[in-house]
Amino acid sequence: MVKLNQFLIFALGLSIGLTIGSFLQTFPLSLTSWPTSLNTTPLPFLTLSPERHPPPPPPPIIYNDGDLVGSHNMSDDELLWRASMVPHKRDQGKTPKVAFMFLTKGPLPLASLWNLFFKGHQNFYSIYVHTHPSFNYSWPPDSVFYGRAIPSQEVEWGTMSMVDAERRLLANALLNFANERFVLLSESCIPLFKFTTIYNYLINSKFSFLPSFDDLRLAGRGRYNPKMHPNIALEDWRKGSQWFEVKRELAIRMVSDQKYYSTFKDHCHPPCYNDEHYFPTLGHILFPDLISNRSVTYVNWSHVGTHVGSHPDRFIEHDITKDFLNDLRFGLSNCTYNGNLTTMCFLFARKFVGDTLKPLLEIAPKILF
């Protein structure tokens, strides 16, 4: 009888064991999902900061020659993260390109001039246009600007939204691994030389063209906020034109920055204008030996403080002459290019209003292109 009871107990235990084993095979126990307490709310100190812990890599996107342009729906955070991970050197198997990045409110009144400038050089440039998000004009298919608008956000002059737009343009352009140089332009800019001249000037330059200087005036150091210390010291505070041109390595560092960007966003508000100080200060702190401390885009500030206030002078139809354009090209100043003195300092100029297009199209083929 005792042996029979022991056999029944053994058989019952074996049956229970086989049942549990079968259950675990069908529904495996995940230790990572097992609660450690009845309170499953994450503890504050366990919350991962996206700045310190980037999200896992998203699935790859298939695109043509790296250009996503208007076809993606990435958030700014994802776009900047992607751009910060691209190669610092362009794809050596591709012809180096210059990325022309247009920051504009809407239309491009001088588009016909740019069409003439780019004609015949399709393999040597990329174009990116950041407009107001409500602007829905579609350039004609034969325009170089056709399909080149990137997903955009509203921009307010003098605020961090201007820097956001510039970083958005850089990030989109960085996704094309052939882009080697990146130049920021506005809708009022014109080229001062033919395409091949500008292309060779930029591609062969040892330096990037990012103005960055210590302005001791109220409009310079006077805009510094002591709350920026210690991330940014007063002696590191710099000013410069927002119209920069940079090589690939610097463009990546400009979209990757979080430390100084956060400081500016928190403590630089009008009359502290982010677009005049953020990139110049960043360049001085992170890569001072790689910038030329000058711009390749001419702007006339001689009338500031008079009838135009704090904005640069505008050029209108009757200003456009052959002598005027040649002065912009060679007669305004001396500068250095790769260590050598030159009078060819500016490759672009602004601000040209819409009525200058007709005389520009008449003169440009004779002296510019």
Secondary structure as UniProt FT lines:
FT   HELIX           2..26
FT   HELIX           31..33
FT   HELIX           44..46
FT   TURN            50..52
FT   TURN            65..66
FT   HELIX           69..71
FT   HELIX           76..84
FT   TURN            92..93
FT   STRAND          97..103
FT   TURN            109..110
FT   HELIX           111..118
FT   TURN            119..120
FT   HELIX           122..124
FT   STRAND          125..130
FT   TURN            133..134
FT   TURN            141..142
FT   TURN            144..147
FT   TURN            157..158
FT   HELIX           160..174
FT   TURN            177..178
FT   STRAND          179..186
FT   TURN            187..188
FT   STRAND          190..191
FT   HELIX           195..203
FT   STRAND          208..209
FT   TURN            218..220
FT   HELIX           221..223
FT   HELIX           226..228
FT   TURN            229..231
FT   HELIX           234..236
FT   STRAND          245..247
FT   HELIX           248..256
FT   HELIX           259..267
FT   TURN            270..271
FT   HELIX           274..286
FT   HELIX           288..290
FT   STRAND          297..298
FT   TURN            302..310
FT   HELIX           317..319
FT   HELIX           322..326
FT   HELIX           327..331
FT   STRAND          335..337
FT   TURN            338..339
FT   STRAND          340..342
FT   STRAND          348..349
FT   HELIX           354..356
FT   HELIX           357..367
//
